[in-house]
Amino acid sequence: MKRQFFAKLYSVTTAVLLCCTVIPASASPKHGIAMYGDPALPPDFVSLPYANPDAPAGGRIIFGESGSFDSLNPFILKGRAPWGQSGLTTETLLGRSYDEPFTLYGLLAESVDTDEARSYVEFTLRPEARFSDGSPVTAEDVLWTFQTLGTVGHPRYLNAWTKIESATITGPRSVKFTFNVKDRELPLILGLRPVLQKAQWQGKDFTASTLEAPIGSGPYTIGKYEAGRFISFVKDPNWWGKDLAFNKGRHNLNEVRYDYFGDDGVVFEAFKAGEITSYRETNAAKWAEQYSFPAVTSGAIVKSEIPHARPSGIDGFVMNTRRPQFADWRVRQALILAFNFEQINTTVTGGTAPRIQSYFSNSILGMAPGTAATGPERDLLLPFADSLLPGVIDGYALPVADGATNRKNIRAAKALLEEAGWSPDAQGILKNAEGKAFAFDILLNNGATEITTIANMYIEALKPLGITATLTTIDSAQMTERINAYDFDMTHIIRALSLSPGNEQTFYWSAAGVTEPGSRNLMGMNVPAAEAMISAMLNASRHEDFIAATRALDRILTAGRYVVPFWFAKYSSLAHIKELKYPATLPIYGDWPGFQPDVWWYQP
């Protein structure tokens, strides 16, 4: 299976690199749309290539989650909604194929139309599309949803909404959006917006946290639940979309349930006890050493490794540069130097996990660590050369420790801190010119046992520098509130990145997130060059130009020294009961967030 996956990955990557350099104009509405070139599947495709159209229906899967939930509206800033709710209960105009870098096919919409410049997009709804209460999905629902999400919904929807010049109903089932900026990704972004029922929200405050779930058109509806304890999603027997080719072999389970526990360790014990039926392991050492309990040795539980070709993304401790002690890049580099990755990796994972070298590492979109920018990458960066940090153009690579004491890096860190105006006093406490001690807090979720272990080791590693770091853990509701308000010094960040980065990068890294609450710009970066690279990505008409812009952005982010990176996994490690099956053909994204339960099935 792995050989088949990587052979397909090679052919897909080659096809992407050699794709058409000129995107043809759309002569008429089409069944799908790709970021570059044409969709791989023809209009009469039978199913997605990684779905099993003959998969049996029935059964259930039970997941375990640490933390809690207190809202059933996942489309607003307030509250914490259950994991998976949006994807299970609502649908989008177009659906994504995870066997292509970025291609969408008709879901609620039967067709999509745009021009060569992608100055507009028009969707035509399927006449049979229905919400779970049996009412039709209308063009008016689409317009209301997009406007509501773009104006009072979660801030992640704002950026795309500001780029819409006009939105009009053009036919009984058609709606057209015309854009006010050049952004080739916008038709695809709008195609992935959820569609909600306008009538449900008349006279109600959409922005209020609530346990009234939005009515959707998806394969599941919300069954029994207790806020903060469990929630069950049950298959809608009247789901309108069950016979679509796009859905063949998908959403096979009758029930998807999430049980909530105090921390990750309790979730694992619940799995061993048979209370949950699938567990995602993120620790390589634990995967190798702690899966010999009876259910595994008897074959009742199966260990599956799912390869992928996704970028590593970023996972580590992020520094909030809104705090003055992290504003200087030399300080941030010193804190990266003090993190003894090799020792911590050996302690936590057994030393088997590779380190994240950059945000888009492990993919064609990643920069080459330690090497100078050349060609189109350099051309994109040179206009900003005077404002870029050292290493962006001339090359940057993460430090490597020289042993358990990390002496060489600690010496380098002390020198950088002194350059930045921080020196130890007679007692060895690091202080600035005003006599203020260098101290900060690491804010984490309760129950994040592995990250807590890393944090405690890091706190000890900072002591030779005279830095006092403390650890604070809080519940998930408080964590959401404080992260949205950027009320932290340092915290844990995870950003999963795809092979088709686009508008979401603005939500992650743009200057607006420095002050506007709820963005994903946790580090508070304000770098015009980064926004220019994002713009170049969005406006690239050739894939090679897109790659150059993404690699240039990768250089800016990595050499920005905002995050102390951890490690990543080239395989997803899933342990599950033997009755849960997945297709033999794997997509290039491997185990994307919805892979389980999307194309899985239950077979006694």
C-alpha positions in Angstrom: 0.0 0.0 0.0 2.8 2.4 0.9 4.6 1.7 -2.4 1.4 2.3 -4.3 0.9 5.6 -2.4 4.4 6.9 -3.1 4.4 5.9 -6.8 1.2 7.8 -7.2 2.7 10.8 -5.3 5.6 10.9 -7.7 3.3 11.0 -10.7 1.0 13.6 -9.2 3.9 15.9 -8.2 5.4 15.6 -11.7 2.0 16.4 -13.2 1.7 19.5 -11.0 5.2 20.7 -11.9 4.5 20.3 -15.6 1.0 21.6 -15.6 -0.3 24.2 -18.0 1.3 27.6 -17.6 -1.7 29.3 -19.1 -5.1 28.7 -17.5 -7.8 28.4 -20.1 -10.9 30.5 -19.9 -14.1 28.8 -18.7 -16.3 28.6 -21.8 -19.2 27.2 -19.8 -20.1 26.0 -16.3 -18.1 23.0 -15.3 -18.3 20.1 -12.8 -15.2 21.2 -10.9 -12.4 23.7 -10.7 -8.7 23.4 -10.0 -6.2 26.0 -8.7 -4.0 25.2 -11.7 -5.0 23.4 -14.9 -8.1 21.3 -15.1 -9.7 18.8 -12.6 -8.3 15.3 -12.9 -11.7 13.6 -12.8 -14.1 13.8 -15.7 -17.7 15.0 -15.3 -19.0 11.4 -15.3 -16.6 10.1 -12.5 -18.0 7.3 -10.4 -16.4 8.1 -7.1 -13.3 9.8 -5.6 -10.3 7.6 -6.3 -9.5 7.0 -2.6 -13.1 6.2 -1.6 -14.5 2.7 -1.7 -17.9 2.9 -3.5 -18.7 -0.6 -2.3 -18.1 0.1 1.3 -20.9 -1.3 3.6 -23.0 1.1 5.5 -23.6 0.9 9.3 -21.7 0.7 12.5 -20.1 3.5 14.5 -16.8 5.0 15.6 -16.1 6.5 19.0 -13.4 9.1 19.4 -11.9 10.5 22.6 -11.1 14.1 23.0 -9.4 16.0 25.9 -11.0 19.2 26.9 -14.7 20.2 26.6 -17.3 22.0 24.5 -19.9 24.6 25.4 -21.4 25.7 22.1 -22.9 24.1 19.0 -22.2 27.0 16.7 -18.7 26.4 15.1 -19.0 29.5 12.9 -18.5 32.3 15.4 -15.8 33.5 17.7 -17.6 32.8 21.0 -17.7 29.5 22.6 -16.0 26.2 21.9 -17.8 23.9 19.5 -17.2 20.1 19.2 -14.5 18.8 17.0 -15.9 17.6 13.6 -19.3 19.2 13.9 -19.1 21.5 10.8 -17.8 18.8 8.4 -20.3 16.2 9.6 -23.5 18.3 9.6 -23.0 21.1 7.0 -22.0 21.0 3.4 -20.3 23.4 1.0 -21.0 24.4 -2.6 -18.0 22.4 -3.8 -16.1 19.5 -2.2 -12.4 18.9 -2.1 -10.6 16.0 -3.6 -7.6 15.1 -1.3 -5.9 13.2 -4.2 -5.1 16.6 -5.9 -3.2 19.6 -4.5 -6.3 21.8 -4.8 -9.2 20.7 -6.8 -12.9 21.0 -6.0 -15.9 19.2 -7.5 -19.6 20.0 -7.3 -21.4 19.2 -4.0 -24.3 21.5 -3.2 -23.6 23.1 -6.5 -24.0 21.1 -9.7 -21.7 23.5 -11.6 -19.2 26.3 -11.2 -18.3 29.0 -13.7 -15.6 31.6 -13.9 -13.5 33.5 -16.4 -9.8 33.3 -17.2 -8.9 36.2 -14.8 -11.2 34.6 -12.2 -12.8 38.0 -11.7 -16.0 36.3 -10.7 -17.5 33.0 -9.8 -21.1 31.7 -10.4 -22.5 28.6 -8.7 -25.6 26.8 -9.8 -27.2 24.7 -7.0 -28.5 21.2 -7.5 -32.3 21.1 -7.6 -32.3 18.2 -5.2 -30.1 19.8 -2.5 -32.0 19.8 0.9 -31.4 20.8 4.5 -31.9 18.1 7.1 -35.4 19.4 7.8 -36.4 18.7 4.1 -36.4 22.3 3.0 -34.5 23.2 -0.3 -31.1 24.8 -0.2 -31.6 28.1 -2.1 -29.5 30.8 -3.6 -30.9 33.1 -0.9 -29.5 30.8 1.7 -26.1 31.0 0.1 -26.2 34.8 -0.1 -27.4 35.1 3.5 -24.8 32.7 4.8 -21.8 34.3 3.0 -22.8 37.8 4.2 -23.5 36.7 7.7 -20.2 34.7 8.1 -18.3 37.6 6.4 -19.7 40.3 8.7 -20.5 38.8 12.1 -19.1 35.3 11.8 -15.7 34.0 12.9 -12.9 36.4 11.8 -11.5 33.6 9.5 -14.4 34.5 7.0 -13.8 38.2 6.9 -10.9 38.4 4.5 -12.7 36.7 1.6 -15.9 38.7 2.2 -14.0 42.1 1.9 -12.9 41.0 -1.6 -16.4 40.6 -3.0 -17.6 43.6 -5.0 -21.1 42.3 -5.5 -23.2 39.2 -4.8 -26.3 38.6 -6.9 -28.9 35.9 -7.5 -28.7 35.3 -11.3 -31.3 32.6 -11.7 -33.7 30.3 -9.8 -30.8 28.3 -8.4 -27.7 30.4 -9.3 -25.7 33.0 -7.4 -22.8 35.1 -8.7 -19.9 36.8 -6.8 -17.9 39.5 -8.5 -14.5 40.4 -7.0 -12.9 43.7 -6.3 -9.3 42.4 -6.3 -7.1 40.0 -8.2 -7.1 36.7 -6.3 -7.1 33.5 -8.3 -8.0 31.4 -5.3 -11.3 33.2 -4.4 -13.6 31.0 -6.5 -12.3 28.0 -4.6 -12.4 29.7 -1.2 -16.1 30.6 -1.7 -16.7 27.1 -2.9 -15.6 25.8 0.5 -17.8 28.0 2.5 -20.5 26.2 4.5 -24.1 26.9 3.6 -26.6 27.5 6.5 -30.4 27.9 6.5 -31.5 31.6 6.6 -34.9 30.8 8.0 -33.5 29.3 11.2 -31.8 32.5 12.2 -34.5 35.0 11.6 -34.9 37.1 14.8 -32.0 35.4 16.5 -28.5 36.6 17.4 -26.1 34.6 15.2 -23.1 35.8 17.2 -24.3 34.4 20.6 -22.8 31.2 21.9 -25.6 28.7 21.9 -26.5 25.0 22.2 -28.9 25.4 19.3 -27.0 23.8 16.4 -27.2 25.4 12.9 -29.4 23.4 10.5 -27.2 21.9 7.7 -27.5 19.7 4.7 -24.8 17.2 5.7 -24.8 13.5 6.1 -25.2 13.7 9.9 -27.4 15.5 12.4 -26.7 16.0 16.1 -28.2 13.2 18.3 -27.8 12.9 22.0 -25.2 15.0 23.8 -24.2 16.4 27.2 -22.2 19.7 26.9 -18.6 19.0 27.8 -19.1 15.2 28.2 -20.1 13.6 24.8 -21.8 14.3 21.5 -23.3 11.9 19.0 -23.7 12.6 15.3 -26.2 10.2 13.7 -26.6 9.5 9.9 -29.5 11.3 8.4 -31.6 8.5 6.7 -33.0 11.1 4.3 -29.7 12.7 3.4 -30.2 14.2 0.0 -26.6 13.7 -1.2 -26.2 10.0 -0.6 -26.3 9.0 -4.3 -23.9 11.7 -5.6 -20.7 10.4 -7.2 -18.7 12.7 -5.0 -20.2 11.0 -1.9 -20.0 7.3 -3.0 -17.9 5.5 -0.4 -18.0 8.4 2.0 -19.9 8.9 5.3 -20.5 5.1 5.6 -20.9 5.0 9.4 -24.3 5.3 11.1 -22.9 7.1 14.1 -19.8 9.2 14.9 -19.4 9.9 18.6 -17.0 12.0 20.6 -16.4 11.4 24.3 -14.6 14.1 26.3 -12.0 13.4 29.0 -9.8 15.4 31.4 -6.5 14.9 29.5 -4.7 13.0 26.8 -3.5 10.3 29.3 -7.1 9.5 30.3 -8.1 9.3 26.6 -5.5 6.7 26.0 -6.6 4.7 29.1 -10.2 4.9 27.8 -9.0 3.5 24.5 -7.2 0.6 26.2 -10.3 -0.1 28.2 -12.5 -0.3 25.1 -14.5 2.9 25.8 -13.4 4.5 22.5 -12.7 2.6 19.3 -10.0 4.7 17.6 -6.9 6.6 18.9 -4.5 8.8 17.1 -1.0 8.5 18.5 1.4 11.4 18.0 4.3 10.1 20.1 6.7 7.9 18.1 8.2 6.3 21.2 4.8 5.5 22.7 3.7 4.0 19.4 6.7 1.7 19.4 6.7 0.8 23.1 3.2 1.1 24.6 1.0 -0.8 22.3 1.5 -4.3 23.6 -1.7 -4.4 25.7 -4.0 -7.4 25.3 -6.4 -6.0 22.8 -3.4 -5.3 20.4 -1.7 -8.7 20.9 -5.0 -10.5 20.4 -5.7 -8.6 17.1 -8.8 -6.9 18.4 -7.0 -3.6 17.9 -5.0 -2.9 14.7 -2.1 -0.4 14.3 -2.3 1.4 11.0 0.4 3.8 9.6 -0.9 6.2 6.9 1.8 7.9 4.8 1.3 11.4 3.5 2.9 14.1 1.4 1.7 17.1 3.3 4.0 19.9 4.5 5.2 19.5 8.1 3.4 22.6 9.1 4.6 24.3 12.3 4.3 22.8 15.8 6.1 24.3 18.7 6.2 27.1 21.3 5.2 30.5 19.8 6.5 33.8 21.2 4.0 36.6 21.4 5.9 39.6 19.9 3.2 41.9 21.3 5.1 41.4 24.5 8.2 43.6 24.6 10.7 40.9 25.7 10.1 39.0 22.4 10.2 42.0 20.1 13.9 41.6 19.2 14.8 38.8 16.8 18.1 38.3 18.7 16.1 37.4 21.8 13.9 35.0 19.9 17.0 33.4 18.3 18.5 33.0 21.8 15.4 31.3 23.0 15.6 28.9 20.1 19.2 28.2 20.8 18.4 27.3 24.4 15.9 24.7 23.4 17.9 21.4 23.3 15.8 19.7 20.6 18.0 16.6 20.4 17.8 15.9 24.1 14.1 16.6 24.4 13.3 14.6 21.2 15.2 11.6 22.7 13.4 11.9 26.0 9.9 12.4 24.5 9.8 10.4 21.3 12.9 8.2 21.5 14.7 10.4 19.1 12.9 9.0 16.1 10.9 12.0 15.0 12.5 14.4 12.5 12.6 18.1 13.4 10.4 20.6 11.6 13.0 22.6 9.6 10.5 25.2 8.2 6.8 25.8 7.9 6.5 24.0 4.6 9.3 21.5 5.0 8.7 17.9 3.8 7.2 19.2 0.6 8.1 20.9 -2.7 6.9 24.2 -1.2 9.6 24.3 1.5 12.7 26.4 1.5 16.1 24.8 1.5 17.5 25.3 5.1 20.8 27.0 5.3 21.0 28.0 1.7 20.7 31.4 0.1 17.6 32.3 -2.0 18.2 32.1 -5.7 16.2 32.7 -8.9 12.5 33.7 -8.5 12.6 33.3 -4.7 15.4 35.9 -4.5 13.7 38.2 -7.0 10.6 38.3 -4.9 12.5 39.0 -1.7 15.1 41.6 -2.9 12.7 44.6 -3.0 12.3 44.1 0.8 15.9 43.3 1.5 16.4 46.3 3.8 13.6 45.3 6.1 14.2 41.5 6.2 15.8 39.8 9.1 19.2 38.1 8.8 18.9 34.7 7.2 15.8 35.3 5.0 17.8 35.9 1.8 21.3 34.6 2.8 20.0 31.4 4.5 18.8 30.2 7.9 18.8 26.9 9.6 17.9 25.8 13.1 20.7 25.2 15.6 21.8 21.7 16.6 22.8 21.0 20.2 26.3 19.7 21.0 25.2 17.4 23.8 23.1 17.3 27.0 24.5 20.6 28.3 24.1 22.4 24.9 27.1 24.6 25.8 27.8 25.9 22.4 24.3 27.1 21.8 24.0 28.5 25.3 27.1 30.6 24.7 25.7 31.9 21.4 22.4 32.7 23.1 24.2 34.7 25.9 26.0 36.7 23.3 22.8 37.5 21.4 21.0 38.5 24.6 23.8 40.9 25.5 23.7 42.4 22.0 19.9 42.9 22.6 20.5 44.7 25.9 20.1 41.9 28.4 22.8 41.1 30.9 23.0 38.9 34.1 23.3 40.7 37.4 25.5 39.5 40.3 23.0 36.8 41.1 22.9 35.6 37.5 19.4 37.0 36.8 19.1 38.3 33.3 18.0 42.0 33.3 17.7 44.8 30.8 19.1 48.3 31.1 16.1 49.4 33.3 16.8 46.6 35.7 13.7 44.5 34.7 14.3 40.8 34.9 13.6 38.6 31.9 10.7 36.4 32.8 7.7 35.0 30.9 4.9 32.5 31.2 4.1 29.4 29.1 0.4 29.0 28.8 -1.0 25.5 28.1 -4.2 23.6 28.1 -4.9 21.4 31.1 -4.2 17.8 30.3 -1.6 18.4 27.5 0.8 16.0 29.2 3.4 15.7 26.4 3.6 19.4 25.8 3.8 20.0 29.6 6.8 17.6 29.7 8.5 19.6 26.9 7.7 22.9 28.7 9.2 21.8 32.0 12.4 20.6 30.2 12.6 23.9 28.4 12.1 25.9 31.6 15.1 24.1 33.1 17.2 24.8 29.9 16.5 28.5 30.2 17.9 28.8 33.7 21.6 29.0 32.7 20.7 32.1 30.8 19.2 33.7 33.9 15.7 33.6 32.4 12.8 32.7 34.7 10.0 30.9 32.8 6.9 29.6 34.5 4.1 27.2 33.4 0.4 27.9 33.7 -2.3 25.4 32.6 -5.9 26.3 32.2 -9.1 24.7 30.9 -10.0 24.7 27.2 -12.7 27.5 27.6 -10.2 29.9 29.2 -7.6 28.9 26.7 -9.8 29.8 23.8 -10.7 33.1 25.3 -7.1 34.1 26.1 -5.7 32.9 22.7 -8.4 34.9 20.9 -7.4 38.0 22.9 -3.6 37.2 22.5 -3.3 37.2 26.3 -0.2 35.1 26.7 3.6 35.3 26.6 4.3 31.9 25.0 2.0 29.1 24.1 1.8 26.0 22.0 1.0 26.5 18.3 0.0 24.0 15.7 -0.6 25.1 12.1 -1.3 22.3 9.6 -0.4 23.5 6.1 -1.4 22.1 2.8 0.0 21.7 -0.7 -2.2 24.6 -1.8 -1.7 27.5 0.7 -3.7 30.5 -0.1 -6.1 33.0 1.6 -5.8 31.3 5.0 -2.2 32.5 5.1 -3.5 36.1 5.5 -5.5 34.9 8.5 -2.3 33.3 9.9 0.3 35.9 9.3 -1.0 39.3 8.2 -0.7 42.6 10.2 -4.4 42.8 10.8 -4.0 40.0 13.3 -1.7 42.1 15.5 -4.7 43.9 17.0 -7.9 42.3 15.6 -9.0 39.5 18.0 -9.5 35.9 16.9 -6.9 35.7 14.1 -4.3 32.9 13.9 -1.4 35.4 13.9 -0.5 34.3 17.5 3.1 35.7 17.2 1.8 39.1 16.3 4.0 39.5 13.2 3.8 42.6 11.1 5.9 42.0 8.0 5.0 43.7 4.7 7.2 41.2 2.8 5.2 38.3 4.1 1.9 39.9 2.9 3.5 40.6 -0.5 4.5 36.9 -0.8 1.0 35.8 0.1 -0.3 38.2 -2.6 2.2 36.7 -5.1 0.9 33.2 -4.2 -2.7 34.2 -4.8 -2.0 35.9 -8.1 0.4 33.4 -9.6 -0.9 32.0 -12.9 2.0 29.5 -13.2 2.7 26.8 -10.7 6.4 27.5 -10.7 5.7 31.1 -9.7 3.4 29.8 -6.9 6.2 27.6 -5.6 8.7 30.4 -5.6 6.3 32.7 -3.7 5.5 30.0 -1.1 9.2 29.2 -0.6 9.9 32.9 -0.1 7.1 33.1 2.5 8.6 30.1 4.2 11.9 31.8 4.5 10.3 34.9 6.0 8.4 32.9 8.6 11.2 30.5 9.5 13.9 33.2 9.8 11.5 35.4 11.7 12.3 33.1 14.7 8.7 33.3 16.0 8.4 29.7 17.0 10.6 27.1 18.7 9.8 24.2 16.4 9.2 20.6 17.6 9.0 17.6 15.3 6.6 16.1 12.8 5.5 12.7 11.6 5.8 11.4 8.0 3.2 8.9 8.9 -0.1 9.2 10.8 -0.3 6.5 13.4 -3.9 5.3 14.0 -4.9 2.5 16.4 -8.4 1.2 16.0 -10.7 -1.8 16.4 -10.2 -4.3 13.7 -13.8 -3.8 12.5 -12.9 -0.3 11.3 -11.5 -0.4 7.7 -10.2 2.2 5.2 -9.5 2.0 1.5 -6.4 0.4 0.0 -5.9 3.4 -2.3 -4.6 6.4 -0.3 -4.7 10.1 -1.4 -1.6 12.2 -1.6 -2.8 14.0 1.6 -2.9 10.7 3.4 -4.6 11.1 6.7 -6.1 14.6 6.3 -8.3 15.8 9.2 -11.4 14.2 7.9 -9.9 11.0 6.5 -11.3 9.2 9.5 -14.3 8.8 9.6 -14.9 10.3 6.0 -14.0 7.2 3.9 -13.8 4.6 6.7 -16.4 1.9 7.2 -17.4 -0.7 9.8 -17.3 -4.4 8.8 -17.8 -7.0 11.5 
